[in-house]
Structure formats: structure tokens, C-alpha cells
Amino acid sequence: MSRSGRRRIGGPADPEESFMDRRSILSLLCVSAMLGLAAPAAHAEDALEAIQSRKAVRIAVPTDYPPYGFVGPDLKPQGLDIDMAELIGKKMGVKVELVPVSSANRIPYLQTGKVDLVISTLGKNAEREKVLDFSSAYAPFYQAVFGGKSVPVKAPGDMAGHSVAVTRGAMEDQELEKVTPPGVTVKRYEDNAATAAAYVAGQTELVAISSAAAGTIMMKNPQTNTEFKFLIKESPCFIGIAKGEDTLKAKVNAIIAEAKKDGTIDAMSKKWLGREAGDLPL
């Protein structure tokens, strides 16, 4: 607008008015820049900081997979994975919030932020490594041959002259076939429940089964005096951590390393699986 209060339509702008406009714009830009320099840089809270802020860690655990995780007589979760979750919370100095999960939803719960960690017999493979990170291994999970303490078997060659139950077509069946010497009576059953039941009933002297199933046999049928005989395949458990949460991963790994060194990991494994953890992969 000109000094007279009107601008000529189509005419040039008043030079003084243009100068004032430019000066106002420059002033605004300078103020904005100064405010930007004065404002603190935004900081996105990482998972470990969030855990420490709320003073609680949310951990996904199984409640239907003994002896790693199941509901006890007091209706509270218990098992190897629950013991590990409690250890993590204790070492972090925060409360543990156990979140029951299934095999199908444990990883989605981590990806959507419903939990901070997954401690649920989680095995590591290339596909899973695309969507989450893994801690060091914290517990063994394996397929093995088990039997009564009175059965003198410590290696595959010792099975000759003995009988062994196994689930038809299962991983245990495939692995057992590779190491079974002549003279072994192999009895195959249609599912794990039938295999375990046959062994407990005394239909076979040995059973080739997962560590989880063997742990359940030991817990529910102590009269069998079942013990670990020899390993046929190893597939340890890892803690699942959201991608990119490096400080949380480092903290968890430090806790696991200390627990391995002081014997806590071995004690938990012995308690629930009947065998020390031994050397677990990083």
C-alpha cells in the first residue's frame, strides 16, 4: 500500500514498502533461527530408558509349554523362562510384568511394543533375524535320548539291545535314525503325548524326545527316574529384542554373561531340564 493509502492497480510497489517487507521477513527468520539454536535437540527414548523410567520391564513368556513356562498349582506362571525373566528384572532393578503369549503372537507383541523382551523358547534363524534381534543364548533346547538311571546308555552305541520310543516323522525320529546302531528296537508313535505315555508306562526303556517334553516327564513322573542320556540335536533358546535396541541388548547380554559365569544359568537348566546348560552360543 502506498503512503496515500492506495496502491495503483498494476503499478509498481512502493520501494519503501518493499524494503519494510523484506526487513520484517529477515527479522522473523533471524528470530526463528535463534529459537532453533536455543531449543534442545529432541531425544527419542530408547527401550532401556523406557524400562528404567517406568521401573518395570514387560516380558513375553509361555504359560503352556512346560517346563519352560506353565501355570503352577498357585495359578502363577513358573518354569525356566519365568525364572530367566525374573532374573532379568532383578538385575535391572525393576519390576517384572509377565505377559503370557503363544508361539504365534510372541514376535508381533515385540514388534508392536506390547512387550520389551520375549523369553519364550525362542530359537534363532535367518528369517527371524530380519525382524528382531537376539541376545546370547540363555538356555538349552534340544532333542535327546532319555531313560531311567538304571539303563546303562550314555551314547548311541550303547542302545543296542534296548528299546526306544519316538514320535513318527518328528525331528527326533529323523535325527535318531542317523545314529541308531543295529539291534535297537525303535517303537514309533503318532504324537508326542503317545510317545511320552508309552515310555512312562514302561513299554520302552528309552525315549527320544525334546528337552521340554522330557522335563515334563521328569516333573510329573518322578518314579521313572528319568535322566538325560545323550544329545541328538541342539537348538538353544535366545531372548528376542526389538530391532535397533542396542543398549537394551547389551544390558541383557551382560546379565546373561554374568549368570553363565556364576553358575545361575546351569542351576536353572539343571532344575527344569535335568541337565546343566553347558556351553551355549553367543
C-alpha positions in Angstrom: 0.0 0.0 0.0 1.3 3.5 -0.9 1.6 6.4 1.5 -1.7 7.7 0.2 -3.3 4.5 1.4 -3.9 3.1 -2.1 -1.8 1.0 -4.4 -2.2 1.6 -8.1 -3.6 -1.5 -9.7 -0.9 -2.9 -12.0 1.6 -0.3 -10.9 4.9 -0.9 -9.2 5.1 -1.4 -5.4 6.3 1.4 -3.2 10.1 1.0 -2.8 9.9 1.8 0.9 7.1 -0.7 1.4 9.1 -3.4 -0.3 12.1 -2.6 1.9 10.0 -2.8 5.1 8.5 -6.1 4.0 12.0 -7.6 3.3 13.2 -6.3 6.7 10.3 -7.9 8.5 10.9 -11.2 6.8 14.6 -11.1 7.6 13.8 -10.3 11.3 11.4 -13.2 11.5 14.0 -15.6 10.0 16.6 -14.4 12.5 14.3 -14.9 15.4 13.3 -18.4 14.2 17.0 -19.3 13.8 17.8 -18.2 17.3 14.9 -20.1 18.7 16.1 -23.2 16.9 19.6 -22.9 18.3 18.2 -22.3 21.8 15.8 -25.3 21.7 17.3 -28.6 23.0 17.7 -31.4 20.5 14.8 -33.9 20.5 15.7 -37.2 22.1 13.9 -40.4 21.4 13.8 -42.5 24.4 15.2 -46.0 23.8 13.8 -49.2 25.2 16.2 -49.5 28.1 15.5 -45.9 29.2 11.7 -46.5 28.9 12.1 -49.6 31.2 14.0 -47.6 33.7 11.6 -44.7 33.6 8.5 -46.8 34.2 10.5 -49.0 36.7 9.1 -52.1 35.0 10.1 -54.5 32.2 7.3 -56.2 30.2 8.4 -59.7 29.2 6.5 -62.2 27.0 6.6 -65.7 28.4 4.9 -69.0 27.6 2.4 -70.5 30.0 1.5 -73.6 28.1 4.9 -75.1 27.4 6.4 -76.9 30.4 9.0 -76.9 31.8 9.9 -73.6 30.2 6.7 -71.9 31.1 3.4 -73.1 32.6 0.8 -72.3 35.2 1.6 -73.8 38.6 -0.8 -75.1 41.3 -0.9 -71.5 42.7 -2.2 -70.3 39.2 1.0 -68.3 38.7 3.5 -68.8 35.8 6.5 -70.8 36.5 9.3 -72.6 34.6 12.8 -71.9 33.2 11.7 -69.0 31.1 9.9 -67.4 34.0 13.0 -67.8 36.2 15.0 -66.1 33.5 12.5 -63.2 33.2 12.7 -62.7 37.0 16.5 -62.7 36.8 16.5 -60.0 34.1 14.2 -57.8 36.2 16.2 -58.3 39.3 19.5 -57.4 37.7 17.9 -54.3 36.0 16.4 -53.3 39.4 12.9 -53.1 38.0 9.5 -54.8 38.5 8.8 -57.7 36.1 5.4 -57.7 34.2 4.9 -61.2 32.8 2.8 -61.2 29.6 1.5 -64.7 28.5 2.0 -65.3 24.8 1.7 -68.1 22.3 4.1 -69.2 19.6 2.1 -67.3 17.1 1.9 -63.9 18.8 5.1 -63.6 20.7 7.1 -61.8 17.9 4.2 -59.5 16.9 3.9 -58.5 20.6 7.5 -57.3 20.5 7.2 -55.6 17.1 4.1 -53.6 18.3 5.6 -52.5 21.6 3.4 -54.6 23.8 6.5 -56.1 25.4 10.1 -55.2 25.8 11.5 -58.7 25.6 10.5 -62.2 24.5 11.6 -65.0 26.7 9.7 -67.9 25.3 11.8 -70.8 24.0 12.7 -68.6 21.0 15.0 -70.2 18.5 17.2 -68.1 16.2 17.0 -68.4 12.4 17.7 -66.2 9.4 14.0 -65.3 8.8 13.5 -64.1 12.4 16.8 -62.2 12.3 15.2 -60.0 9.7 12.6 -58.7 12.1 14.1 -58.8 15.6 17.5 -59.0 17.4 18.6 -61.8 19.6 20.5 -61.9 22.9 23.1 -64.5 23.7 21.6 -68.0 24.3 20.3 -68.4 27.8 19.0 -72.0 27.9 19.4 -75.2 26.0 16.6 -76.6 23.9 17.4 -79.9 22.4 16.3 -83.3 21.2 17.9 -86.1 23.1 17.5 -89.7 24.3 16.4 -90.0 27.9 15.8 -93.0 30.1 15.9 -94.4 33.6 19.0 -94.1 35.6 19.3 -97.9 35.7 19.6 -98.2 31.9 23.3 -98.2 31.0 23.2 -95.9 28.0 25.4 -92.9 27.6 26.0 -92.9 23.8 24.2 -94.1 20.6 26.3 -97.3 20.5 25.0 -98.2 24.0 21.4 -98.5 22.8 22.0 -102.0 21.2 19.7 -104.4 22.9 17.4 -101.7 24.3 14.1 -100.2 23.2 13.3 -96.6 22.4 10.1 -94.7 21.8 10.0 -91.8 19.3 7.3 -89.8 17.5 6.9 -90.9 13.9 8.3 -88.4 11.4 9.4 -85.9 14.1 12.8 -84.2 14.2 13.8 -86.7 16.9 12.8 -89.6 14.6 14.9 -88.2 11.8 18.0 -87.5 14.0 17.7 -90.8 15.9 17.7 -92.7 12.6 21.1 -91.2 11.8 22.8 -92.6 14.9 20.9 -95.8 15.8 23.1 -98.9 15.7 21.8 -102.4 14.8 20.0 -104.3 17.5 17.8 -101.4 18.7 14.1 -101.8 19.0 12.6 -98.5 17.8 8.9 -98.1 18.6 7.2 -95.2 16.7 4.1 -93.4 17.9 1.8 -90.9 16.3 2.3 -87.9 18.5 4.5 -86.7 21.4 1.8 -87.4 24.0 1.6 -91.0 22.9 5.3 -91.3 22.8 5.7 -90.0 26.3 2.9 -92.2 27.6 4.4 -95.3 26.1 7.7 -94.6 27.8 6.2 -93.7 31.2 4.1 -96.9 31.0 7.3 -99.0 30.6 6.7 -100.0 27.0 10.2 -98.9 26.2 13.4 -98.3 28.2 14.3 -95.1 26.4 12.6 -92.2 24.8 13.9 -89.8 22.1 12.1 -86.5 22.7 12.6 -82.8 23.2 14.1 -81.4 26.3 10.7 -79.7 27.0 8.8 -82.9 26.9 11.4 -84.8 28.9 11.3 -82.1 31.5 7.5 -82.6 31.8 8.1 -86.4 32.2 10.6 -85.8 35.0 8.3 -83.4 36.8 5.1 -85.4 36.5 6.5 -88.9 36.7 9.4 -88.9 39.2 9.0 -92.6 39.7 10.6 -93.2 36.3 13.9 -91.8 37.5 14.4 -90.3 34.0 17.7 -88.7 33.1 19.5 -87.3 30.1 21.4 -90.0 28.1 22.8 -88.3 25.0 22.2 -85.4 22.7 20.9 -85.9 19.2 20.3 -82.2 18.2 20.9 -78.9 19.8 18.7 -75.8 19.3 19.2 -73.3 22.2 16.9 -70.5 23.3 17.5 -66.8 22.9 15.8 -63.6 24.2 14.1 -61.6 21.5 14.7 -57.9 21.4 13.3 -55.2 19.1 15.5 -54.3 16.1 17.8 -51.4 16.8 17.6 -51.5 20.6 21.3 -51.9 21.1 21.6 -50.6 24.6 18.9 -53.0 25.9 20.6 -55.8 24.0 23.9 -55.0 25.6 22.3 -54.9 29.1 20.6 -58.3 28.6 23.8 -59.9 27.2 25.7 -58.6 30.2 23.2 -60.2 32.6 23.3 -63.5 30.7 27.2 -63.4 30.7 27.3 -62.9 34.5 24.7 -65.7 35.0 26.7 -68.1 33.0 29.9 -67.2 34.9 28.4 -67.5 38.4 26.5 -70.8 37.6 23.0 -69.4 37.7 22.3 -70.5 34.1 23.5 -74.0 34.8 21.4 -74.2 38.0 18.2 -73.1 36.2 18.8 -75.6 33.5 19.5 -78.4 36.0 16.4 -77.5 37.9 14.0 -77.6 35.0 15.7 -79.8 32.4 17.7 -82.2 34.4 20.9 -81.2 32.8 23.3 -78.3 33.1 23.3 -75.8 30.2 26.9 -76.3 29.3 28.5 -74.2 26.6 25.8 -72.0 25.0 26.4 -69.9 21.8 26.7 -66.2 22.0 
